[in-house]
Amino acid sequence: MTTGLLEALWRLGRHPRPYRAAVFNRLWQRRHPLDKYPAYRFCIDRGAELAVGLGQRGMTAIEFGVAGGNGLVAMEEYARDAERRCGISIDVVGFDAGDGLPAPKDYRDLPYRWGRGYYPMDVDKLKRRLTRARLELGSVAETVRSTKWAHPIGAVAIDVDYYSSTVDALTVFDHAPTLPRVPVYFDDLWLATPFTGEWAAITDYNRTHECEKIAQTWALARGEGWKAQVFEWHRFDHPDYATLLTKINAAGQLPLSE
């Protein structure tokens, strides 16, 4: 018996699960690879569900900080999947300066972590790869004001690194139509403090907006990994904020205990 065959039999005999299960999992992962951007899919799915519940014909998913473009390409895929399931139209828009990060403005931009020119974009290469997303290149503070919106914003991913750039990205909520609640993923929150980075930008936004707030649900605040970086933007005076989206099932209601 050859050494290779002996090794195969040894692995088969000592495998902790039925070997057929391991083979099936490997084949499944090849056909259905794990999401590289699970937070993006989560935000788009949640936004699409709300849009459907409110009778909207569509929504917009946004990535701030496109850089090389892998996240925006993934966002296109997740938008297509959500469209098929929910039956609505989902626009995808990516905002980026196009030539890398600007120079940090002050200590809140974490200048010890990032610098001018980090994460430049190959614009032509990315445009050839994109199938549906629209690129808005230039200063985010300016492009969010001039962008035309066919559908309200329903999902946002922020990956602009700096405090100052995050502040600019959040102004989109001041200039664009929105759903009453929007999931927002902050990619670099793990590096921030209450006084620096994305965390400080969230704090300042909440301090300066009376009827709009960014916060986490109880479940997400206690989540692990990317879930702990997903927040929700709420506009309390939105005309659809109080729209009831659930129905009680009287037949399934528990009777009063004896």
Secondary structure, DSSP 8 states (H G I E B T S, - for coil): --HHHHHHHHHHHH-SS-HHHHHHHHHHHHHS---S-HHHHHHHHHHHHHHHHTT-SEEEEEEE--TTSHHHHHHHHHHHHHHHHH--EEEEEEEE-SS------SGGG-TTT--TT-S---HHHHHHH-SS-EEEES-HHHHHHH---SS-EEEEEE---SHHHHHHHHTHHHHS-B-SEEEEEETTGGG-BTTBHHHHHHHHHHHH-SSEEEE--HHHHT--GGGGGEEEEEETT-TTTT-------GGGS-----
